[in-house]
Amino acid sequence: MPPNRNALIRYKTIDKCLKNRLRKWTLESIMDSVSEALYEYEGTGKDISRRTIQADIQMMRSDMLGYNAPIIVVDRKYYTYEDPEYSITNIPISDHDLTQMNEAVDILKQFKGFSHFSSLNDVVQKLENHVYVAKNKTRSVIEFEKNDRLKGLEYLETIYTAIINSKAMSLTYQSFKAREASTFVFHAWWLKEFKNRWFAVGVKEKEGALLNLALDRILELKIVDKPYYIENDKVQHDEFYKNVIGVTVNGKHRPSNIKIFINAKTAPYVETKPFHHSQEVVDRRDDGIVINLKLIPNFELEKELLGHGEDIMVLSPPALCKRINGRLHAAVANYRKREGVSDQTDNNI
């Protein structure tokens, strides 16, 4: 159990006394110093008992707080540190603490590329330096998925600032399907990350439909001085994404039952890493399992299913089954087309 503020004041005062080797410290003189410190910091004038100080000294000597203080008694009367350089304020970092600090640094470093977390950069640097000084042979044992070359990350700070300050933005945007860019006023409600790609979610000026704007498709962006901001008083983002995989939500559609066969080779992976929280196994067979998902079909779901190739098969609904079947046939046609060109090229050599 971590010490409370009162106990920390006592430990710090005892430490200050024992570091001062110009004076001989009896138990009574330490008690007086602790009482004065508590009166100064806490405003309490109650005298400290011998038993409390003795218990504090035992605690400081132990490993319970990581102090392991080398407190000795000289001439059966005077308390001091056996090591004149010791202080509880400069105890070395333990291997356990060092491991935890390394893990914290690795996690915080994931935000260093995001400008709206730029204030963390100095903190992370200080932690890194402290860990290095403590033990320069340490190395990271955590590796995160990241892509430092993603476009649009430079807009995170502006969008984040606009959201928390309820400000509208003027942005120039061009989707992959659009022939040319368009400029409009956008009221962002939240930021969403999916597979290392960031999206700003909100509404256009004078339009009510909720939009997902990919940051890598933004060409220009700035906060504008509008007399109002369209507040989000309708949508909770956790509920908004409840029935989909990814970021694409068609509000006109309701979730439906999607049945998928997973072969025996891939079934363990899908069971340990479900497609969605609604996933449940509805049939177990010798050659695999059948799962059911309660979802609104979207582009991200199709990409997820196609990524498993021949190891899965959509059983229902028929529309999704037909669409996945069509995309797989198109992929096979592309390879056959390429093989034909290769054969022809080989014949000409």
Sequence and secondary structure as in RCSB ss.txt:
>XXXX:A:sequence
MPPNRNALIRYKTIDKCLKNRLRKWTLESIMDSVSEALYEYEGTGKDISRRTIQADIQMMRSDMLGYNAPIIVVD
RKYYTYEDPEYSITNIPISDHDLTQMNEAVDILKQFKGFSHFSSLNDVVQKLENHVYVAKNKTRSVIEFEKNDRL
KGLEYLETIYTAIINSKAMSLTYQSFKAREASTFVFHAWWLKEFKNRWFAVGVKEKEGALLNLALDRILELKIVD
KPYYIENDKVQHDEFYKNVIGVTVNGKHRPSNIKIFINAKTAPYVETKPFHHSQEVVDRRDDGIVINLKLIPNFE
LEKELLGHGEDIMVLSPPALCKRINGRLHAAVANYRKREGVSDQTDNNI
>XXXX:A:secstr
    HHHHHHHHHHHHHHH TTS B HHHHHHHHHHHHHHHH       HHHHHHHHHHHHSSSSS    EEEET
TTEEEESSTT  GGG    HHHHHHHHHHHHHHGGGTT GGGTTHHHHHHHHHHHHHHH TT          TT 
TTGGGHHHHHHHHHTT  EEEEE  SS SS EEEEEEEEEEEEETTEEEEEEEETT  SEEEEEGGGEEEEEE  
 S      S  HHHHTTT SSS   TTS  EEEEEEEETTTHHHHHHS SSTT EEEEEETTEEEEEEEE   HH
HHHHHHTTGGGEEEEE HHHHHHHHHHHHHHHHHHHHHHHHHHHHHHH 
